[in-house]
């Protein structure tokens, strides 16, 4: 059984055969653009003169002639009334060309109209102002310099050269960025930055390579008696790189070398050692954090100090770590929640309840947990406060931006469709967003429907935020495997947003994102004869395999959906490995997952599950109950399930 999109706009505006012909012509025009065939492209443009996608064709034509096009032609295109991202994209391309040509007056006229430019254009914009605001521009360039640990575009080089020549970027600033590069493991950039330093501070290129290749061997041979700052920096790089692999191994090497480093360098090392240990559940993490003294810690370091304190319910350390964060980081829902929990543990209930109450109005994992702390009903029980009429839906369908999106989506040009949709949606109010989400739903664009409905601020429709397509096919497999429907839908929503053709960078496919090897393993387990990979794309087969795998994972992990969700994303062996040395609250386990992607994934799946449970009319059950407790690591290995999916 294959899912077929039925596009409303096609039925309302253009006969079906004409739509098919226009699609074929547009794809031919797009191919001509990509192949550089201007003659064929011009021919296709004539045939599509009245198509909603005509701005794309005009962009293709102009982009192919950009180097030789007149300024008047380009400005005419940029002045078109069409509200589409391709005009903004052309503006960015034109600005790059103006920047390369150093035509600063024209650049300055166009740049303010650009929406969300990239770093290379930021540097061109600074250079366009440089002749009039030299000192201010170079100070802004310094800020850009200090916030990046990656190579910068060529357009930035003249700015940085001028700032260094003037002393606005000094040797200390170069050193700070070099250290950022080493922390990020960017040896190439570190070498480039090293060349800008005074001779006595230049790092040895060969030693950097040795430290990056084999840290233990390098540290065993390096001599640090009377070492220079540059030599100690390379040794520190080796120690930090080793700490990522094994905090214990790094610490054993550190004990032999610590005396050669300054006090500040020692504090710096302990801050990073504590961070790496925390991510590996090493029980000495807080001890090493403490050894860092008053050394300034980064946002990620402070976050992991707080997470580690949660493992032992050290609420004072949780509170201290959160209070040391920047105001911006403290405003994140996760840290408002755990700060409130720390206050509650101390008995400061009124102060804790203020934080819980503020957070409880937010529609997310920590908003739900906060609501439960103060006994507030979950927000998803609110009925939709706005239902779009047929007239409002037809009015939006008549908009060219919507027609362009639907056409692009129908032709499976999903990246272009997503850009067009996001561009059109950026100015919509809550009611218009819900109209757009409903149109997306009716046209099978479930990911766009969910993402658009998610953006409302005051008026919400949780039936659009938490769509539940394919229930007539999926429910039978859910019942057969004795799974909770809300959890299955919560996971699929996070995996694919119900995009039928979804494919991950590592090869997982379909709504439930099943890896080829996992699909073959399941097919063997259930006795599926004549299995071949193409069958995974059929809904019946896909759901049969996916729900069986979910049940297998769940059964092997205490029937706990938190562990099973972590396993679905990162593999069962990792989910087991992340158990604590003692029983953990489910929320604490989730917060201490070391993979950023998996940590976010588990929280969202469990939050989704709550909303689906309520919308499906299932018996009330709190999120805290669903999270449960995660028992300590078991010395007896449970049945292994392949990590590949």
C-alpha positions as CSV (number, residue, x, y, z in Angstrom):
1,X,0.0,0.0,0.0
2,X,1.5,3.3,-1.1
3,X,0.6,6.7,0.2
4,X,-0.5,9.1,-2.6
5,X,-0.6,12.9,-2.1
6,X,-3.8,14.6,-3.3
7,X,-3.1,18.2,-3.9
8,X,-6.1,20.6,-3.3
9,X,-4.6,23.4,-5.4
10,X,-4.4,21.2,-8.5
11,X,-8.1,20.5,-8.3
12,X,-9.1,24.1,-7.7
13,X,-6.9,25.9,-10.1
14,X,-5.5,23.7,-12.9
15,X,-6.7,20.5,-14.6
16,X,-4.8,17.5,-13.6
17,X,-3.2,16.8,-17.0
18,X,-2.0,20.4,-17.2
19,X,-0.4,20.1,-13.8
20,X,1.5,17.0,-14.9
21,X,2.7,18.8,-18.0
22,X,3.8,21.9,-16.1
23,X,5.6,19.7,-13.6
24,X,7.5,18.0,-16.4
25,X,8.4,21.3,-18.0
26,X,9.6,22.8,-14.7
27,X,11.8,19.8,-13.9
28,X,13.2,20.0,-17.4
29,X,14.0,23.7,-16.9
30,X,15.6,23.0,-13.5
31,X,17.8,20.3,-15.1
32,X,18.7,22.7,-17.9
33,X,19.8,25.2,-15.2
34,X,21.9,22.7,-13.4
35,X,23.5,21.5,-16.6
36,X,24.2,25.0,-17.8
37,X,22.0,24.6,-20.9
38,X,20.7,28.2,-21.4
39,X,19.1,27.5,-24.8
40,X,16.9,24.7,-23.3
41,X,16.2,26.8,-20.2
42,X,15.0,29.8,-22.3
43,X,12.7,27.4,-24.3
44,X,11.1,26.0,-21.1
45,X,10.6,29.5,-19.6
46,X,8.4,30.5,-22.5
47,X,6.2,27.4,-21.9
48,X,5.9,28.2,-18.1
49,X,5.4,32.0,-18.4
50,X,2.2,31.9,-16.4
51,X,3.2,29.3,-13.8
52,X,3.3,30.2,-10.1
53,X,6.9,28.9,-10.3
54,X,7.9,31.6,-12.9
55,X,10.1,33.5,-10.3
56,X,12.3,30.3,-10.1
57,X,12.7,30.3,-13.8
58,X,13.6,34.0,-13.9
59,X,16.1,33.3,-11.2
60,X,17.6,30.4,-13.2
61,X,18.0,32.6,-16.2
62,X,19.6,35.5,-14.4
63,X,21.8,33.4,-12.2
64,X,23.4,31.8,-15.3
65,X,24.1,35.3,-16.7
66,X,25.0,36.9,-13.4
67,X,28.6,37.7,-14.2
68,X,27.6,39.6,-17.4
69,X,24.1,40.8,-16.5
70,X,23.6,44.6,-16.2
71,X,22.9,46.1,-12.8
72,X,19.6,47.3,-14.2
73,X,18.5,43.7,-15.0
74,X,19.5,42.5,-11.5
75,X,17.8,45.4,-9.7
76,X,14.7,44.8,-11.8
77,X,14.6,41.2,-10.6
78,X,15.2,42.2,-7.0
79,X,12.4,44.7,-7.2
80,X,9.8,42.1,-8.3
81,X,6.7,42.0,-6.1
82,X,6.9,38.2,-5.7
83,X,7.3,37.2,-2.1
84,X,9.6,34.3,-2.5
85,X,13.0,33.2,-1.1
86,X,14.6,33.0,-4.6
87,X,14.7,36.8,-4.7
88,X,16.5,36.9,-1.4
89,X,18.8,34.2,-2.7
90,X,19.6,36.3,-5.8
91,X,20.2,39.3,-3.5
92,X,22.8,37.3,-1.6
93,X,24.5,36.2,-4.8
94,X,24.6,39.7,-6.2
95,X,26.0,41.0,-2.9
96,X,28.8,38.5,-3.0
97,X,29.6,39.7,-6.5
98,X,29.5,43.3,-5.5
99,X,31.7,42.5,-2.5
100,X,34.3,40.7,-4.7
101,X,34.3,43.7,-7.0
102,X,34.5,46.1,-4.0
103,X,31.5,48.1,-5.4
104,X,30.7,49.3,-1.9
105,X,28.0,51.9,-2.7
106,X,25.8,49.4,-4.5
107,X,26.5,46.8,-1.8
108,X,25.5,49.2,1.0
109,X,22.2,50.0,-0.9
110,X,21.3,46.3,-1.2
111,X,22.6,44.8,2.0
112,X,19.9,46.2,4.4
113,X,17.2,44.4,2.3
114,X,18.9,41.0,2.8
115,X,17.2,38.6,5.1
116,X,19.6,36.4,7.2
117,X,22.9,36.7,5.5
118,X,25.9,34.4,6.0
119,X,29.3,35.2,7.6
120,X,31.0,36.0,4.3
121,X,28.4,38.7,3.6
122,X,28.7,40.0,7.2
123,X,32.4,40.6,6.5
124,X,31.6,42.3,3.2
125,X,29.1,44.5,5.0
126,X,31.7,45.5,7.5
127,X,34.2,46.3,4.7
128,X,31.6,48.5,3.0
129,X,31.5,50.7,6.1
130,X,35.2,50.5,6.8
131,X,36.2,53.7,4.9
132,X,33.7,55.7,6.9
133,X,33.9,54.0,10.3
134,X,37.3,52.4,10.4
135,X,37.8,52.0,14.2
136,X,34.2,50.9,14.9
137,X,34.3,48.3,12.1
138,X,37.6,46.8,13.2
139,X,36.2,46.4,16.8
140,X,33.2,44.6,15.3
141,X,35.7,42.5,13.3
142,X,37.4,41.6,16.6
143,X,34.1,40.4,18.1
144,X,33.6,38.2,15.1
145,X,37.2,36.9,15.4
146,X,36.8,35.9,19.1
147,X,33.5,34.0,18.6
148,X,34.6,31.6,15.9
149,X,36.7,28.4,16.2
150,X,36.4,27.6,12.5
151,X,38.1,29.0,9.4
152,X,36.5,32.2,8.3
153,X,35.6,33.1,4.7
154,X,38.1,34.9,2.5
155,X,36.0,38.0,2.6
156,X,36.9,38.4,6.3
157,X,40.7,38.2,5.8
158,X,41.3,41.9,4.9
159,X,39.3,43.0,8.0
160,X,41.3,40.7,10.3
161,X,44.6,41.8,8.7
162,X,43.7,45.5,9.2
163,X,42.6,44.8,12.8
164,X,45.8,43.0,13.6
165,X,47.9,45.7,11.9
166,X,46.2,48.4,14.0
167,X,46.5,46.4,17.2
168,X,42.8,46.1,17.8
169,X,43.2,42.4,17.5
170,X,46.3,41.8,19.6
171,X,48.5,38.8,20.3
172,X,46.3,37.8,23.2
173,X,43.2,37.8,20.9
174,X,45.1,35.6,18.5
175,X,46.1,33.3,21.3
176,X,42.5,33.1,22.6
177,X,41.2,32.1,19.2
178,X,44.0,29.6,18.8
179,X,42.9,28.0,22.0
180,X,39.3,27.9,20.8
181,X,40.5,26.1,17.7
182,X,42.4,23.6,19.7
183,X,39.5,22.9,22.0
184,X,37.4,22.2,18.8
185,X,40.2,20.0,17.5
186,X,40.8,22.3,14.5
187,X,44.5,21.7,14.1
188,X,44.6,23.4,10.6
189,X,43.2,26.7,11.9
190,X,45.5,26.5,15.0
191,X,48.5,26.3,12.7
192,X,47.3,29.3,10.6
193,X,46.7,31.4,13.7
194,X,50.1,30.4,15.2
195,X,51.8,32.0,12.2
196,X,50.3,35.4,13.3
197,X,52.0,35.2,16.8
198,X,55.5,36.5,17.9
199,X,58.2,33.9,17.2
200,X,58.5,32.8,20.8
201,X,54.8,31.9,20.9
202,X,54.6,30.0,17.6
203,X,53.5,26.4,18.0
204,X,55.5,23.6,16.4
205,X,53.6,22.3,13.5
206,X,55.2,18.8,13.7
207,X,54.5,18.6,17.5
208,X,50.9,19.6,16.9
209,X,50.6,16.8,14.4
210,X,52.1,14.3,16.8
211,X,49.9,15.4,19.6
212,X,46.8,15.1,17.4
213,X,47.8,11.6,16.1
214,X,48.9,9.7,19.2
215,X,48.5,11.5,22.5
216,X,50.0,8.8,24.8
217,X,53.1,8.5,22.7
218,X,53.5,12.2,22.4
219,X,53.1,12.8,26.1
220,X,55.5,10.0,26.9
221,X,58.3,11.6,24.8
222,X,57.7,15.3,25.3
223,X,60.1,17.2,27.6
224,X,58.5,20.0,29.6
225,X,61.3,21.1,31.8
226,X,61.6,24.9,31.3
227,X,59.0,24.5,28.6
228,X,57.7,27.6,26.8
229,X,54.1,28.6,26.7
230,X,53.9,27.3,23.1
231,X,55.2,23.9,24.2
232,X,52.9,23.7,27.2
233,X,49.9,24.6,24.9
234,X,50.7,21.7,22.6
235,X,51.0,19.3,25.6
236,X,47.7,20.7,26.9
237,X,46.1,20.0,23.6
238,X,47.2,16.4,23.7
239,X,45.9,16.0,27.3
240,X,42.5,17.5,26.3
241,X,42.3,15.3,23.3
242,X,43.1,12.3,25.4
243,X,40.5,13.3,28.0
244,X,37.8,13.0,25.2
245,X,38.7,9.4,24.8
246,X,39.4,8.4,28.5
247,X,39.4,10.9,31.4
248,X,41.2,8.3,33.5
249,X,44.0,7.9,31.0
250,X,44.3,11.7,30.7
251,X,44.4,12.1,34.4
252,X,47.1,9.5,34.8
253,X,49.2,11.4,32.2
254,X,48.4,14.7,33.9
255,X,49.7,13.5,37.3
256,X,53.1,13.1,35.6
257,X,53.0,16.5,33.9
258,X,50.9,18.8,36.2
259,X,53.9,20.4,37.9
260,X,55.2,21.8,34.6
261,X,52.0,23.9,34.1
262,X,51.1,27.3,35.6
263,X,48.3,27.5,38.2
264,X,45.9,29.0,35.6
265,X,46.7,26.2,33.2
266,X,46.1,23.6,35.8
267,X,42.7,25.1,36.6
268,X,41.9,25.2,32.9
269,X,42.8,21.5,32.5
270,X,40.6,20.5,35.5
271,X,37.6,22.4,34.0
272,X,37.9,20.4,30.8
273,X,38.7,17.1,32.6
274,X,35.5,17.5,34.7
275,X,33.5,18.2,31.6
276,X,34.8,15.1,29.7
277,X,34.4,12.9,32.8
278,X,30.8,14.2,33.3
279,X,29.9,13.2,29.8
280,X,31.2,9.7,30.5
281,X,29.5,9.3,33.9
282,X,32.8,9.3,35.7
283,X,32.2,9.6,39.4
284,X,35.2,11.9,39.9
285,X,33.7,14.6,37.6
286,X,32.6,16.9,40.4
287,X,35.9,16.4,42.2
288,X,37.7,17.6,39.1
289,X,35.3,20.5,38.6
290,X,36.1,21.5,42.1
291,X,39.8,21.4,41.4
292,X,39.2,24.0,38.6
293,X,38.8,26.5,41.3
294,X,37.5,29.9,40.1
295,X,38.5,29.3,36.5
296,X,35.8,30.6,34.1
297,X,33.8,27.6,32.7
298,X,32.1,27.6,29.3
299,X,28.3,27.1,29.0
300,X,28.6,23.4,28.1
301,X,31.0,22.8,31.0
302,X,28.6,24.4,33.5
303,X,25.7,22.4,32.0
304,X,27.5,19.2,32.5
305,X,28.5,20.2,36.1
306,X,24.8,20.6,36.8
307,X,23.9,17.3,35.1
308,X,26.5,15.4,37.1
309,X,25.2,16.9,40.4
310,X,21.8,15.7,39.5
311,X,23.0,12.1,39.4
312,X,23.8,12.3,43.2
313,X,21.0,14.7,44.0
314,X,23.6,17.2,45.1
315,X,21.1,20.1,44.9
316,X,23.5,22.7,46.2
317,X,25.9,21.9,43.4
318,X,23.0,22.0,40.9
319,X,21.9,25.4,42.1
320,X,25.5,26.7,42.1
321,X,26.2,25.5,38.6
322,X,23.0,27.1,37.2
323,X,23.7,30.4,39.0
324,X,27.1,30.5,37.4
325,X,25.6,30.3,33.9
326,X,25.0,33.4,31.8
327,X,21.6,35.0,32.1
328,X,20.7,33.7,28.6
329,X,21.6,30.1,29.5
330,X,19.8,30.3,32.8
331,X,16.6,31.3,30.9
332,X,16.6,27.9,29.1
333,X,13.7,25.8,30.2
334,X,15.9,22.9,31.4
335,X,17.8,25.1,33.9
336,X,14.7,26.9,35.1
337,X,13.2,23.6,35.9
338,X,16.2,22.1,37.7
339,X,16.8,25.3,39.6
340,X,13.2,25.1,40.8
341,X,13.7,21.5,41.8
342,X,16.8,22.5,43.8
343,X,14.9,25.2,45.6
344,X,12.1,22.7,46.3
345,X,14.6,20.2,47.7
346,X,15.9,22.9,50.1
347,X,12.4,23.7,51.3
348,X,12.1,27.0,49.4
349,X,8.8,26.0,48.0
350,X,7.3,29.5,47.3
351,X,10.4,30.5,45.3
352,X,10.3,27.2,43.5
353,X,6.7,27.5,42.6
354,X,7.2,30.9,41.0
355,X,9.6,29.3,38.6
356,X,7.4,26.2,38.0
357,X,4.4,28.5,37.3
358,X,6.2,30.5,34.8
359,X,7.5,27.4,33.0
360,X,4.2,25.5,33.1
361,X,2.7,27.6,30.3
362,X,5.3,26.4,27.8
363,X,4.4,23.5,25.6
364,X,7.4,21.2,26.0
365,X,9.0,18.6,28.2
366,X,10.0,20.8,31.1
367,X,6.8,22.9,30.8
368,X,4.8,19.6,31.3
369,X,7.0,18.6,34.3
370,X,6.7,22.0,35.8
371,X,2.9,21.9,35.4
372,X,2.8,18.6,37.3
373,X,4.8,20.0,40.1
374,X,2.1,22.6,40.9
375,X,-0.9,20.6,39.8
376,X,-1.8,22.5,36.7
377,X,-3.6,20.8,33.9
378,X,-1.5,20.1,30.8
379,X,-1.9,22.7,28.0
380,X,-2.8,20.1,25.4
381,X,-6.2,19.7,26.9
382,X,-7.2,23.1,25.6
383,X,-9.6,22.8,22.6
384,X,-8.6,24.5,19.4
385,X,-9.7,28.1,19.8
386,X,-9.8,28.8,16.0
387,X,-11.2,26.8,13.2
388,X,-10.5,28.2,9.7
389,X,-13.5,28.5,7.4
390,X,-13.6,27.3,3.8
391,X,-13.4,30.9,2.6
392,X,-10.2,31.5,4.5
393,X,-8.6,28.3,3.3
394,X,-9.5,29.1,-0.3
395,X,-8.1,32.6,0.1
396,X,-4.8,31.3,1.2
397,X,-4.8,28.6,-1.5
398,X,-5.1,31.4,-4.0
399,X,-1.8,32.9,-2.8
400,X,1.1,32.2,-5.2
401,X,3.5,31.4,-2.4
402,X,1.2,28.6,-1.3
403,X,0.8,27.3,-4.8
404,X,4.5,27.3,-5.3
405,X,5.1,25.3,-2.1
406,X,2.5,22.7,-3.1
407,X,3.9,22.4,-6.5
408,X,7.5,22.0,-5.3
409,X,6.4,19.4,-2.7
410,X,4.4,17.5,-5.3
411,X,7.5,17.3,-7.5
412,X,9.5,16.0,-4.4
413,X,11.6,19.1,-4.4
414,X,11.4,19.1,-0.6
415,X,14.2,21.5,0.2
416,X,12.9,24.2,-2.1
417,X,9.3,23.5,-0.8
418,X,10.5,23.9,2.8
419,X,12.2,27.2,2.0
420,X,9.2,28.6,0.1
421,X,6.9,27.6,2.9
422,X,9.0,29.0,5.7
423,X,9.4,32.2,3.8
424,X,5.7,32.6,3.3
425,X,4.9,31.6,6.9
426,X,7.4,34.1,8.5
427,X,4.9,37.0,8.5
428,X,1.7,35.1,9.4
429,X,-0.2,35.6,12.6
430,X,-1.6,32.7,14.7
431,X,-4.8,32.4,12.7
432,X,-3.0,32.5,9.4
433,X,-0.5,29.9,10.6
434,X,-3.4,27.6,11.5
435,X,-5.0,28.1,8.1
436,X,-1.6,27.3,6.5
437,X,-1.1,24.2,8.7
438,X,-4.6,22.9,7.8
439,X,-3.8,23.3,4.1
440,X,-0.5,21.4,4.6
441,X,-2.4,18.7,6.4
442,X,-5.0,18.3,3.6
443,X,-2.2,18.0,1.1
444,X,-0.2,15.3,3.0
445,X,2.5,17.8,3.9
446,X,2.5,16.6,7.5
447,X,5.9,17.9,8.4
448,X,4.9,21.4,7.3
449,X,1.6,21.2,9.0
450,X,3.2,20.2,12.3
451,X,6.0,22.8,12.1
452,X,3.7,25.6,11.2
453,X,1.1,24.8,13.9
454,X,4.1,24.6,16.4
455,X,4.8,28.3,15.7
456,X,1.6,29.8,17.1
457,X,1.9,31.9,20.2
458,X,-1.6,32.6,21.6
459,X,-4.0,30.5,19.5
460,X,-3.2,26.8,19.3
461,X,-4.6,23.6,17.7
462,X,-2.9,20.6,19.2
463,X,-4.6,18.3,16.7
464,X,-2.4,20.0,14.0
465,X,0.7,20.1,16.2
466,X,0.2,16.4,16.9
467,X,-1.1,14.9,13.7
468,X,-1.9,11.2,13.7
469,X,-2.1,9.9,10.1
470,X,-2.1,6.3,9.0
471,X,-4.0,5.1,12.1
472,X,-6.1,2.7,10.1
473,X,-3.0,0.9,9.0
474,X,-0.8,1.3,12.1
475,X,-3.3,0.4,14.9
476,X,-3.4,-3.3,14.0
477,X,0.4,-3.6,14.3
478,X,0.4,-1.6,17.6
479,X,-2.1,-3.9,19.1
480,X,-0.3,-7.0,17.9
481,X,2.9,-5.9,19.5
482,X,1.1,-4.6,22.7
483,X,2.6,-1.2,22.3
484,X,1.1,2.1,23.5
485,X,-0.2,4.0,20.6
486,X,0.7,7.4,22.0
487,X,4.3,6.4,22.4
488,X,4.5,5.0,18.9
489,X,3.1,8.2,17.5
490,X,5.3,10.3,19.7
491,X,8.4,8.5,18.3
492,X,7.3,8.6,14.7
493,X,6.6,12.4,15.0
494,X,10.1,12.9,16.2
495,X,11.7,10.5,13.7
496,X,10.2,11.7,10.5
497,X,7.3,14.2,11.1
498,X,5.3,11.6,9.1
499,X,7.3,12.3,5.9
500,X,6.8,9.1,3.9
501,X,10.0,9.4,1.9
502,X,12.2,10.5,4.8
503,X,15.8,9.3,4.6
504,X,18.5,10.1,7.1
505,X,22.2,10.8,6.3
506,X,23.1,7.3,7.6
507,X,20.5,5.5,5.5
508,X,17.5,5.0,7.8
509,X,14.3,5.3,5.7
510,X,10.6,5.8,6.1
511,X,8.3,7.1,8.8
512,X,10.0,5.0,11.5
513,X,13.5,5.5,10.1
514,X,14.6,1.9,9.9
515,X,18.2,1.1,8.9
516,X,18.6,-1.6,6.1
517,X,20.5,-4.0,8.4
518,X,17.8,-3.7,11.1
519,X,15.1,-4.3,8.6
520,X,16.8,-7.5,7.4
521,X,17.3,-8.7,11.0
522,X,13.6,-8.1,11.8
523,X,12.5,-9.8,8.6
524,X,14.4,-12.9,9.6
525,X,13.1,-12.8,13.2
526,X,9.4,-12.7,12.0
527,X,9.9,-15.2,9.2
528,X,9.2,-12.9,6.3
529,X,10.0,-14.8,3.2
530,X,11.4,-13.2,0.0
531,X,12.3,-10.0,1.9
532,X,14.0,-7.3,-0.1
533,X,14.9,-3.7,0.8
534,X,12.3,-2.1,-1.5
535,X,9.5,-3.6,0.7
536,X,10.5,-1.3,3.6
537,X,8.9,1.5,1.6
538,X,5.5,-0.1,1.7
539,X,3.4,1.1,4.6
540,X,2.2,-2.4,5.7
541,X,5.7,-3.8,5.7
542,X,7.3,-0.7,7.2
543,X,4.9,-0.6,10.2
544,X,5.2,-4.4,10.6
545,X,9.0,-4.1,10.9
546,X,9.1,-0.9,12.9
547,X,6.6,-1.9,15.6
548,X,8.3,-5.3,16.0
549,X,11.6,-3.5,16.5
550,X,10.0,-1.1,19.0
551,X,8.6,-4.0,21.0
552,X,11.9,-5.8,20.9
553,X,13.8,-2.8,22.2
554,X,11.1,-2.0,24.8
555,X,11.0,-5.6,26.2
556,X,14.8,-5.7,26.5
557,X,14.9,-2.5,28.5
558,X,12.6,-3.0,31.4
559,X,9.6,-1.9,29.3
560,X,10.7,1.6,30.1
561,X,9.9,4.0,27.2
562,X,12.7,6.4,28.2
563,X,15.3,3.7,27.8
564,X,13.6,2.4,24.7
565,X,13.5,5.9,23.1
566,X,17.1,6.4,23.8
567,X,17.9,2.9,22.3
568,X,15.8,3.7,19.2
569,X,17.9,6.8,18.5
570,X,21.4,5.7,19.7
571,X,21.3,1.9,20.0
572,X,20.3,-0.4,22.8
573,X,23.9,-1.0,24.1
574,X,24.3,2.8,24.7
575,X,21.0,3.1,26.4
576,X,22.1,0.4,28.9
577,X,25.5,1.9,29.2
578,X,24.0,5.2,30.3
579,X,22.3,3.7,33.3
580,X,23.6,5.0,36.6
581,X,25.4,3.3,39.3
582,X,22.2,3.7,41.4
583,X,18.6,4.0,40.5
584,X,17.8,7.3,38.7
585,X,14.7,9.4,38.2
586,X,13.7,9.1,34.6
587,X,14.1,12.8,34.0
588,X,17.6,12.7,35.5
589,X,18.6,9.8,33.2
590,X,17.3,11.7,30.2
591,X,19.2,14.9,31.1
592,X,22.4,13.0,31.5
593,X,22.4,11.3,28.1
594,X,25.8,12.4,26.6
595,X,24.7,12.7,23.0
596,X,23.0,16.1,22.4
597,X,20.8,14.7,19.7
598,X,19.7,11.7,21.7
599,X,19.1,13.8,24.9
600,X,16.8,16.1,22.9
601,X,15.2,13.2,21.1
602,X,14.2,11.4,24.2
603,X,12.7,14.4,25.9
604,X,10.7,15.3,22.8
605,X,9.4,11.7,22.3
606,X,8.2,11.6,25.9
607,X,6.6,15.0,25.6
608,X,4.9,14.0,22.3
609,X,3.7,10.9,24.0
610,X,1.9,13.0,26.7
611,X,0.1,15.1,24.1
612,X,-0.9,12.1,21.9
613,X,-2.2,10.3,25.0
614,X,-4.5,13.2,25.8
615,X,-5.6,13.7,22.3
616,X,-6.3,9.9,21.9
617,X,-8.5,10.1,25.0
618,X,-6.3,7.6,27.0
619,X,-6.6,7.5,30.8
620,X,-4.6,10.3,32.5
621,X,-1.0,9.5,33.4
622,X,1.6,12.1,34.4
623,X,4.8,12.6,32.5
624,X,6.7,11.8,35.7
625,X,4.9,8.5,36.0
626,X,5.8,7.7,32.4
627,X,9.4,8.6,32.9
628,X,9.5,6.3,35.9
629,X,12.8,5.3,37.4
630,X,15.8,3.8,35.6
631,X,17.4,0.9,37.6
632,X,21.1,0.7,38.1
633,X,23.4,-1.1,35.6
634,X,22.9,-4.8,35.7
635,X,25.9,-7.0,35.8
636,X,23.9,-9.6,33.8
637,X,23.9,-8.6,30.2
638,X,20.4,-8.5,28.7
639,X,19.8,-9.9,25.2
640,X,21.7,-7.7,22.8
641,X,19.9,-6.0,19.9
642,X,21.9,-4.5,17.1
643,X,22.7,-0.8,17.5
644,X,22.3,-0.3,13.8
645,X,18.8,0.8,12.7
